[in-house]
Amino acid sequence: MRERARTVAVALADATGARVVVIGTRSGYLLAVPAPAEPDRFAAVLPALGLADRFGHSTRYGGVLWCELITTGRPVAAEPGYAVGEVVS
């Protein structure tokens, strides 16, 4: 599953041009990236988000896109925090 998280993280980084935070959770992985301001970049990120089990966005922290890869059948909270995590750029 770690390979899948890295694949999604790289796709998000390529689509947004931003660093992606990957956080291991009890249920799998949570990935967060700043939401792109440019409309064409925002459209480009949708296929990358589609690789995840769940995804969404938040207006907190200046705009964040998040997605979740579930390995245990129990999803985590939808709002990602900026705690420890592996940064993929």
ZADO-1210 file (C-alpha; in nm, 4 decimals, padded with zeros to 6 digits):
<atoms>
<atom x="00.0000" y="00.0000" z="00.0000" code="MET" pos="1"/>
<atom x="00.2913" y="00.2362" z="00.0596" code="ARG" pos="2"/>
<atom x="00.3609" y="00.2161" z="-00.3148" code="GLU" pos="3"/>
<atom x="00.0057" y="00.3297" z="-00.3897" code="ARG" pos="4"/>
<atom x="00.0388" y="00.6237" z="-00.1502" code="ALA" pos="5"/>
<atom x="00.3611" y="00.7285" z="-00.3204" code="ARG" pos="6"/>
<atom x="00.2028" y="00.6935" z="-00.6666" code="THR" pos="7"/>
<atom x="-00.0885" y="00.9185" z="-00.5679" code="VAL" pos="8"/>
<atom x="00.1456" y="01.1667" z="-00.3969" code="ALA" pos="9"/>
<atom x="00.3650" y="01.1966" z="-00.7052" code="VAL" pos="10"/>
<atom x="00.0565" y="01.2431" z="-00.9260" code="ALA" pos="11"/>
<atom x="-00.0711" y="01.5186" z="-00.6936" code="LEU" pos="12"/>
<atom x="00.2687" y="01.6892" z="-00.6847" code="ALA" pos="13"/>
<atom x="00.2947" y="01.6787" z="-01.0642" code="ASP" pos="14"/>
<atom x="-00.0592" y="01.8139" z="-01.1081" code="ALA" pos="15"/>
<atom x="-00.0322" y="02.0955" z="-00.8533" code="THR" pos="16"/>
<atom x="00.3350" y="02.1829" z="-00.8632" code="GLY" pos="17"/>
<atom x="00.3281" y="02.1799" z="-00.4816" code="ALA" pos="18"/>
<atom x="00.4628" y="01.9599" z="-00.2048" code="ARG" pos="19"/>
<atom x="00.2359" y="01.6805" z="-00.0818" code="VAL" pos="20"/>
<atom x="00.2242" y="01.5738" z="00.2827" code="VAL" pos="21"/>
<atom x="00.1695" y="01.1992" z="00.3339" code="VAL" pos="22"/>
<atom x="00.0528" y="01.0992" z="00.6808" code="ILE" pos="23"/>
<atom x="00.0231" y="00.7400" z="00.7952" code="GLY" pos="24"/>
<atom x="-00.3028" y="00.6865" z="00.9854" code="THR" pos="25"/>
<atom x="-00.4681" y="00.3941" z="01.1625" code="ARG" pos="26"/>
<atom x="-00.6769" y="00.3290" z="00.8531" code="SER" pos="27"/>
<atom x="-00.4157" y="00.3869" z="00.5803" code="GLY" pos="28"/>
<atom x="-00.2752" y="00.7113" z="00.4440" code="TYR" pos="29"/>
<atom x="-00.3945" y="01.0707" z="00.4311" code="LEU" pos="30"/>
<atom x="-00.2421" y="01.2999" z="00.1682" code="LEU" pos="31"/>
<atom x="-00.2747" y="01.6777" z="00.1688" code="ALA" pos="32"/>
<atom x="-00.1610" y="01.9437" z="-00.0762" code="VAL" pos="33"/>
<atom x="-00.2310" y="02.3168" z="-00.1061" code="PRO" pos="34"/>
<atom x="-00.5168" y="02.3799" z="-00.3471" code="ALA" pos="35"/>
<atom x="-00.3914" y="02.5343" z="-00.6717" code="PRO" pos="36"/>
<atom x="-00.5133" y="02.8847" z="-00.7479" code="ALA" pos="37"/>
<atom x="-00.5049" y="02.8464" z="-01.1264" code="GLU" pos="38"/>
<atom x="-00.8206" y="02.6861" z="-01.2762" code="PRO" pos="39"/>
<atom x="-00.6233" y="02.4766" z="-01.5272" code="ASP" pos="40"/>
<atom x="-00.4107" y="02.3279" z="-01.2476" code="ARG" pos="41"/>
<atom x="-00.7227" y="02.2570" z="-01.0426" code="PHE" pos="42"/>
<atom x="-00.8727" y="02.0611" z="-01.3335" code="ALA" pos="43"/>
<atom x="-00.5454" y="01.8702" z="-01.3781" code="ALA" pos="44"/>
<atom x="-00.5511" y="01.7473" z="-01.0185" code="VAL" pos="45"/>
<atom x="-00.8859" y="01.5645" z="-01.0502" code="LEU" pos="46"/>
<atom x="-00.7423" y="01.2487" z="-01.2132" code="PRO" pos="47"/>
<atom x="-00.4831" y="01.2253" z="-00.9338" code="ALA" pos="48"/>
<atom x="-00.7529" y="01.2574" z="-00.6664" code="LEU" pos="49"/>
<atom x="-00.9515" y="00.9889" z="-00.8455" code="GLY" pos="50"/>
<atom x="-00.6774" y="00.7367" z="-00.7629" code="LEU" pos="51"/>
<atom x="-00.7702" y="00.7587" z="-00.3934" code="ALA" pos="52"/>
<atom x="-01.0530" y="00.5938" z="-00.2019" code="ASP" pos="53"/>
<atom x="-01.1944" y="00.9255" z="-00.0764" code="ARG" pos="54"/>
<atom x="-01.1053" y="01.2862" z="-00.1503" code="PHE" pos="55"/>
<atom x="-01.2207" y="01.6383" z="-00.0927" code="GLY" pos="56"/>
<atom x="-01.1112" y="01.9887" z="-00.0110" code="HIS" pos="57"/>
<atom x="-01.1142" y="02.2331" z="00.2750" code="SER" pos="58"/>
<atom x="-01.0974" y="02.6099" z="00.2838" code="THR" pos="59"/>
<atom x="-00.9025" y="02.5928" z="00.6094" code="ARG" pos="60"/>
<atom x="-00.5312" y="02.6745" z="00.5981" code="TYR" pos="61"/>
<atom x="-00.5751" y="02.8787" z="00.2800" code="GLY" pos="62"/>
<atom x="-00.7243" y="02.5923" z="00.0791" code="GLY" pos="63"/>
<atom x="-00.6261" y="02.2272" z="00.1024" code="VAL" pos="64"/>
<atom x="-00.6991" y="01.9293" z="-00.1188" code="LEU" pos="65"/>
<atom x="-00.6954" y="01.5976" z="00.0651" code="TRP" pos="66"/>
<atom x="-00.7356" y="01.2342" z="-00.0232" code="CYS" pos="67"/>
<atom x="-00.7354" y="00.9123" z="00.1689" code="GLU" pos="68"/>
<atom x="-00.6153" y="00.5606" z="00.0917" code="LEU" pos="69"/>
<atom x="-00.7975" y="00.3140" z="00.3160" code="ILE" pos="70"/>
<atom x="-00.6300" y="-00.0138" z="00.4101" code="THR" pos="71"/>
<atom x="-00.8343" y="-00.1199" z="00.7156" code="THR" pos="72"/>
<atom x="-01.1927" y="-00.0410" z="00.6208" code="GLY" pos="73"/>
<atom x="-01.2215" y="00.2475" z="00.8706" code="ARG" pos="74"/>
<atom x="-01.1755" y="00.5988" z="00.7286" code="PRO" pos="75"/>
<atom x="-01.0156" y="00.8762" z="00.9314" code="VAL" pos="76"/>
<atom x="-01.1540" y="01.2269" z="00.9816" code="ALA" pos="77"/>
<atom x="-01.1893" y="01.4234" z="00.6596" code="ALA" pos="78"/>
<atom x="-00.9960" y="01.7281" z="00.7788" code="GLU" pos="79"/>
<atom x="-00.6217" y="01.6762" z="00.7472" code="PRO" pos="80"/>
<atom x="-00.3879" y="01.8316" z="00.9955" code="GLY" pos="81"/>
<atom x="-00.0380" y="01.9437" z="00.9265" code="TYR" pos="82"/>
<atom x="00.1394" y="01.7191" z="01.1719" code="ALA" pos="83"/>
<atom x="00.4252" y="01.4855" z="01.0956" code="VAL" pos="84"/>
<atom x="00.4343" y="01.3382" z="00.7507" code="GLY" pos="85"/>
<atom x="00.6483" y="01.2500" z="00.4563" code="GLU" pos="86"/>
<atom x="00.6781" y="01.5365" z="00.2108" code="VAL" pos="87"/>
<atom x="00.6742" y="01.4417" z="-00.1549" code="VAL" pos="88"/>
<atom x="00.7687" y="01.7035" z="-00.4092" code="SER" pos="89"/>
</atoms>
